[in-house]
Amino acid sequence: MAQIIPVAPFDCVVFGGTGDLAVRKLLPALYHRYKDGQIPADARILAISRKPLTAESFGNFVDEKVSPYLEPGELASEVWARFRQKLSYVAVDGQGEAGWPELQAALAAPADRVRVFYLATAPRLYGGVSHRLRQQGLIDGRSRVVIEKPIGHDLESARRINDEVGDVFTESQIYRIDHYLGKETVQNLMALRFANSLFEPLWNSMRIDHVQITVAETVGLEGRADYYNTSGALRDMVQNHMLQLLCLTAMEPPQALSADAVRDEKLKILRALVPLETEGANGSVVRGQYRAGAINGSAVKSYAEELGPDRSSRTETFVALRLAIANWRWAGVPFFLRTGKRLARKTSEIVIQFKPVPHSMFPSSAGRLAANRLVVRLQPDEGITLRLMTKEPGPGGLRLRSVPLDLSFAEAFSGRFPEAYERLLMDVVRGNATLFMRRDEVETAWAFLDPALQAWDRGSEQPKPYVAGSWGPAAATALIEREGRTWHEELD
Ligand SMILES: NC(=O)c1ccc[n+]([C@@H]2O[C@H](COP(=O)([O-])OP(=O)(O)OC[C@H]3O[C@@H](n4cnc5c(N)ncnc54)[C@H](OP(=O)(O)O)[C@@H]3O)[C@@H](O)[C@H]2O)c1
């Protein structure tokens, strides 16, 4: 059973409290923390949007919209009824004047507590909402603001958002959320590396051949065409989640598990990334876009068809990259990243491919010696697999085989795994920013990717087509195979 430490009474004000993120993730996450006894009785949760809802109609809205994300029957429970008492609603226009006095009145007493302002709205509202919060006198030293991705669509726009929010809140009050960092398995990456003495001596270019990071989705646009078509895979996945995974995999051991010690080490990795080669046959980036195909036996439309009959687009729904980190530990070790929609299987994983043994003493009849491989599965079926060479049992000559040593978290730990947002929301209340991105990390990641985005905009090249249900365009296979390596799903 996980240990639950209740937090001090707090107010959580969710701007965009009727939006998709709030109903799918934030309200269920707060409910689960309340159910587990982590949220005290006098904490308050206020949802904000422009809709003119009464207390009753908001309550009905929450019941209807949140219930699909709860366990069956939960809505009728006494705990849910008590949780609903904590929720209130105020109609406020984040960009206008309406509703601010009412919000001020709702927060008037008690004033001496942590106040979390969660901005689950479009990023263009972040600056304006922050300024109005200050104008209304709603911010003090104990206030915190949470902002969601995307923080900009390039370096310049990210700086603008950071300046606007930073004009009102100090850096230590700003929590830039990347929900990947709240996943249990991602935090486990730090435990694996720094709570065991086994791997760290091997974690370098002497012993590691290359690293692969894959975030594959089977879904397509899911009704978010307007957002995704102006974003694409590089902005949506690589700039934040995947570069963060890369940092946690590659960083030096932080001196302590404190926010700045961890973020300093991640920043050093981002700064050490070798600029991407976007042009020519030896380029380090492959872009793709899905055509019609089939996933799990069901036919799926092409990206262009999903967008609608009149819409053609050069937006990439897949990207594969070869990255290099110019530092002592990682010189010569390529990091291959790929992510995409409508791929063969939903999976997120980090693969550490070790180098082969320097010399084989076994006869060729014993079989091929496969190099060791460590696979950290972030989802689904969270766990860790280490592939080792072993002797097949029995007489009749020596035969060697690569077999998995498997740690499945579901088998090792009983009970429910909290969702990433549960952990992260409680971290904000506690004032622990370790799993949130600092301004310099976000901006350094954009500075690294901006040249590739600009080169694509300047050029006329189309993303490479791939069939929905495959593992991406042939060029992505070529990207890794031209160096004699292979994507993980093809190794087993
Ligand atoms: N959905 C996800 O899974 C997800 C994942 C990662 C990041 N995000 C980010 O989270 C943010 C919210 O996404 P979402 O999908 O929840 O968007 P959404 O479904 O469009 O919801 C937007 C919310 O903001 C409110 N809103 C809009 N304009 C407002 C204004 N002027 N004043 C006050 N409230 C206003 C809307 O209600 P009214 O129109 O009634 O005011 C609604 O409650 C975005 O930045 C998005 O990129 C979302």
The ligand as an ORCA input file, in Angstrom:
! r2SCAN-3c Opt
* xyz 0 1
  N      -7.060     17.914    -23.634
  C      -5.908     17.331    -23.393
  O      -5.785     16.107    -23.281
  C      -4.663     18.182    -23.235
  C      -3.414     17.529    -23.073
  C      -2.275     18.310    -22.878
  C      -2.389     19.687    -22.870
  N      -3.615     20.287    -23.047
  C      -3.671     21.755    -23.008
  O      -4.573     22.154    -21.987
  C      -5.267     23.331    -22.372
  C      -6.781     23.062    -22.364
  O      -7.060     22.045    -23.324
  P      -8.509     21.414    -23.483
  O      -8.359     20.284    -24.438
  O      -9.129     21.158    -22.175
  O      -9.290     22.601    -24.224
  P     -10.867     22.791    -24.384
  O     -11.591     21.491    -24.261
  O     -11.051     23.613    -25.615
  O     -11.291     23.659    -23.103
  C     -10.961     25.012    -22.984
  C     -11.571     25.521    -21.689
  O     -11.220     26.887    -21.540
  C     -12.418     27.660    -21.308
  N     -12.206     28.999    -21.850
  C     -12.006     29.358    -23.149
  N     -11.860     30.690    -23.242
  C     -11.980     31.178    -21.976
  C     -11.933     32.477    -21.437
  N     -11.759     33.583    -22.202
  N     -12.077     32.632    -20.097
  C     -12.272     31.554    -19.294
  N     -12.332     30.303    -19.767
  C     -12.192     30.116    -21.087
  C     -13.489     26.870    -22.041
  O     -14.807     27.148    -21.610
  P     -15.673     28.362    -22.246
  O     -15.489     28.310    -23.721
  O     -17.076     28.088    -21.784
  O     -15.157     29.628    -21.635
  C     -13.086     25.458    -21.641
  O     -13.523     25.181    -20.326
  C      -4.702     23.705    -23.735
  O      -3.608     24.572    -23.557
  C      -4.201     22.376    -24.283
  O      -3.192     22.534    -25.228
  C      -4.749     19.574    -23.228
*
